[in-house]
Amino acid sequence: MIDVASSSSSSSQAASAVKADSAAATAVVAANTSAAEASVMALDEDDEKQGNDTVLLRSKDGDARVVKRAICMQSELLKTMLTNDKEADECPLPQVSTKMLDLIISYLTYHHENAAVEIEKPLKSATITEVVCKWDAEFIDVSQEMLFEFILAANFMDMKSLLDLACAKVPYICARMRTCAHARTMQRRVFWLNVQCVCVCSIVRWLR
């Protein structure tokens, strides 16, 4: 004879066990889902932080360069643009050529890790290597035309240290020109006209 009560009790226990196992499984799935979602959210936040860590600098030629925001902060112009618009991901530089932009990025990158030392004025040496560090002296050892571009770009981007360096190079260029055969050529007169007419404000600010 079958014990109906006992059988019914066993069925109830089995059903309860199944429900318990199902609830436990559901809880595990829910926990794993939450963990996965949290992981995805963390990755998204990391990606967002990494994306916000860089900015595009676009030259007047239309070329763009990716640079870390922290490095850009050495330029007062870029610092103002990025501070006023924290979501900005691109900064146009309509007065800076691609070639000059690459050089400026090289300067900013180096001096981000190696702080630029203020140049003592008036200059107290006949050679620029005794006035600035070796890296700066080699960096600014450029042609007259390129030096002129440096002064314009540094003034536009409001980079005092680079403007100081470029202006400090001018007397050494002039001294070298006085000892060369082409000292009285049109090239010298044009160079001086450019410096005096276009860069006078920058040089006056440097001398203060």
N, C-alpha and C positions, 0 to 999 in steps of 0.2 A: 504494500500500500504506500502510495506516494504522499509524502508530507507536504501538503500544499503551502502551508504557512512557511515552512523551511525553504521551499523552493522560491516562494515569493520574496522572502528575505534575501536570499542569495542574488536574485535578479536585481533587487533594489541596490544591493551593495555593488554589484557589477556596473550598474548604470551610474552610480555615484562615482565610481573609480574612473569610468570613461569620461564623465563630465570634468572630473578633477584633472585628468591628463590633458583634456582638451583645453581647459582654462590655463594650465601651465604652459602648454604649447603656444597658446595665443599670447600669453605674457612674454614668452621668450621672443616670439616674432616681433611683438611691439617694441620690446627693448632693443632688438637688433636694428629695427627700422629707425628708431629714435637715434641710436648711435650712428647709423649711416648718414642720417640727415644732418646730425651735428658735425660729422666729419666733412660732409660736402660744404656745409656752411663755413667751417673753418678754412677749407681750401679756397672757397670763394673770397673770404676775407683776406687770406694771404695773397691771392692773385690781385685783389683790389689794391692792397698796400703796395705790392710790387709795381703795379701799373702806375700808381700815384707817385712812385719814387723817382720817375723819370719824366722828362719833358722834351718835346721836339723844338729845336731851334732852326728856324727856316731863314736862309739867306735871301738876299735880293735877287739871286739867280734862280730861286725856287727850290734849291736843294735843302734837304732836312737832315739834321744830325740829332741822335738821341743822347741826351746828357742827364746825369743825375741832378735832381733839384738842389741838393746840398751844394754841389759844385757851382751851380748857377748863381747862388746867393752872393758870390763875390762881386757880381755886377749889380750896382744899385738899380739900374734899369730893370733887369730881370727880377731882382728881388721885389721891386714894387709891383711888377706885373703879376708875379706868382702869389704875392701876399694879398693883393686886392681881389684876385680871383683864384681861390684855392682849388677849383675844379679845372683850371686851365691846363691843357695838355700840349699846347703849342704856343711859341712866342715868335712872332715875325720880326725880322731884323732888316728892314728895307734899306739900310745904309751900309750893310756889311756884305761883302762878296763871299762866295763859298770858300775861296782860298784863304781869305782873312779869317773867316769863321773857324776853319780847321786849326789855324794857328792860335786863335784865341782860346779854343777849347783845350788845346795842348797846354797853354799857359795856365788856364783855370785848373786843369786836372793836376798839374805839378804843384801849384801853390795851394791846392786844397789840403795836401798833406804836408807841404813845406811853406809855412807862412812867409809872405813877402816882407822883407825888412825895409823900413822906410829909408829912402835915400837921403843922406845928409846934404844939406844945401848951405852955402855954395859948394860946388864940387871941389874937392881938395886934392885931386890926383890927375895926372896927365893921361892916365889910361883907365878905361871904364872897368877893366877887370879888377881894379883895386877899389872900385866904388860899389859894385854890385857882386852878387855871387856868380860863380862860374857858369851855372846854368842860364842865368838871366843874360850874362854877357854874350854867350853863344847864341841865345835865342834872338837877341835884338841886333845881332851882327847881320844886317840886311842892307839892301840897296836904298838909295835916297827915296825912290818912289814907294818902296814898301814901308819905309819908316814914316813917310807922309800918311800912308793908309793906316798904319798903326795908330797914329795920333788922332786921326779922324774917328776910327772905330772905337778906340778907348774913350774918347770924349763922348761919343754917341751912347755907348753902353754904360757910361759913368763908372769906369773902372780906374780908380785913382792910382793904384799901384802900377798898372800897365801904362797909364798916361805919364806917370813920373819916370818910368823906365825909358819910354820913347823920347820924352823931352830931354832927359839926361843924355841921350845919345846924340842929340843935335850938335852940341859944341864939338864933340869928337869928330863928327862928320865934317863940320866946317874947318876944323884944324887940318884934317887930312886933305881937304880940297885946296887949302892954301899952299900945300906943298906939292900939289900935282900940276902938271903942265896945262891942264884944261881949267885952271882956276878962274880965268876970265871969260870962259865960254858962256854961251846962252844957257846951257844946262844949269850952271851955278846960279845965274840970275833968276831963272824960272823956279828953281828950288827955293831960293830965298823969298821970292814973291809969294809962293804958295804958303810957306811957313808964316810969313808976316801977315798975310791977308786973311787966311782961313783959320790958322791955329793960334792967333795971338791971344785969344781969350783963354785957351787951354794952357798956354805957357805962362800967362800972367797968374792964373790960379795955381799953377805948380810952384811958382816963385814965392807965393805967400807963405 
